[in-house]
């Protein structure tokens, strides 16, 4: 190999790819992939750089997915070293994106190169889907690539997303699904008036309070084998003019569901409207679903990843659907089996982000072993 997973990760970290900027990271990957026979498609959308690279034309298609963008550094004077000058100290590689997720991107490429070198005539297809719009609003990134692939009937059989999933040790956690996120902006209407004459006004905060209490205490579902019960939380409440002698004319609440596959977007919406209507409120309610839940039960991909982790680390991975959302929610639209597996997540988005060098060196072997198991070693004879 021209250089190791550590050197490749360092080359990527050195690019100041703050969302939605890619800053040439994808070109580094493209240069490597083209040399081993990948067909490259750049799918730029607005300010976002997207990459779809594929080697092979047959099924099954095993895709590695990730992002080159990183979150802002925070106060530079609170880093022990420049976040965009990768530095190794005490067995750790420091730099913004080391764990989330330039280390995984480097491991993807090294794993693919090793597999292709051993099996140049492998069956099936290997793909890489990369965006520079995962840490931001994520409207011109992976979702656009998935839409383009779906429109031309291109499907993925297996997908590994390189998000940092592990807690204490490399391999201890594999994400086999994520909860959906459904947000609402609720405006309850009343009648503004002088606080000394409440009979001439209608206080929307008072009117909304019983409904809020019911929403907060509602059991939306029981979850299932893989997901905890759905949760509903208020994040913001805004009402009033700032004066102490004015009853407000309206109050606005922002709330969010984190929901499992035990509920649907429509069922949650209907139940909320039912509660609000039952309390006789006059209201407006705007909805936004930023991601549906997805789940990959035990099957070919989950089992292959588990076996690879056990071989490399000796650890039995735990399946989890915890945490926020990831681009897996988009990929699941064209891929029945999506999992996330990457390094430890203890320092992601923090000052002095790092990845353990040992973990980074073991990741390519885990990914390569999955390729070995799920793709035929050679094309079938014609």
C-alpha positions, 0 to 999 in steps of 0.5 A: 500500500502507498501508505498506512491507515494511520497516514491516510487518516492524518492526510484527511484530518489535515483538511479543514473540512468544516460542514459543508466543505470537503476541502479535497478530502474526497479527491484523496479517496478518489485517487486511491479508488481509481487506481483499483478500478472504481468508477467514480461519480461526483454528485455535487449539490449546492455547496455539498460534495457527494461521492458515489464510487463503485467497483463491479456491476453485479449483486450483492452490493456492499457499500461503505458510507461516511462523511468528510465534514467535521464540526467546528473546533471550538476555542483553539486555545483550549486544544493541546495541539492544532486540530487540523495538524494531526498529532500522535501522543501516547498512542492516540491520534489527535485532530478534529474528525479523528473519530468522527469520522475520518479514521473510519474513512481511511479504514474503509479504503485500506480494507477495500484495497487489501480485499481487491489485492487478494481478490481482483476478480471478486464477485458482487460490487463494492461501493463507497458513499461519501458526503460533506453534509452530515454534520449540518442540516443534511439536506444536500448530502447522502439523501440526494445520492440515495434519491439519484440511485433510487431513481435509476433503480440502483440498490444496495444490499449491505451498508456499513456506516463508519460512525463512531459507535463503541463505548469502552472498547473497539467492537463493543457496540454495533448500531443496527438501527436508529430512532426516528425524529419528529418535531412539532411547532405548536402555537396555542391561541388565546386573547391578549389583555390586561392582567387585571381583567382576565375575564376580558382575555384568554390566557393560552398558557393556562389553556395549554397546560392540561394538554401539555401535562397529558402529552408529557404523561402519555405512553406512546408505545412500549418499544420492542426487542431493539428499541426503547419506548418512544419519547416526547419532550418539549425543548422550548416555550415562548409566550408573553410580551415581556411585561408583567401586566399583559396576558399573552395572545398566544404561546408557542412550544417546540417539541420532539418525538424520538420514536421507534419502529413500534410507532409511525409518523402518522400514528404519533401525529394523530394522537397529538391532534386528538389530545389537543382537540379533546382539550378544546384548544385553538391552535396551529401545528407545523410538523417536520420529520427529519428522519424515520426509524430504521432497523436491521434485525439479525441477519447476514450483515449483523452476523458477519460484522459480529464474527469479524469483530470477535475475530479481531478483538475477541469482544462480543458486540452489543446491538444498540439503537441508541443515540441520535440520527445518522445518514443510515436513515436515508440509506435504509430507503434503498438498502435492507441491511444497514449497520453502523460500526466504527471507533469509540465515541468518547471524544467526538465533537469535543476538544482534543478529539482523538482515536486510539491508534490501535483501534484505527489499525484494527478497523480495516481488518474488521471491514475486510473480513466482512467483505470476505464473508459477504462478497464472492471471492471470484466472479461466477463462470459464464 
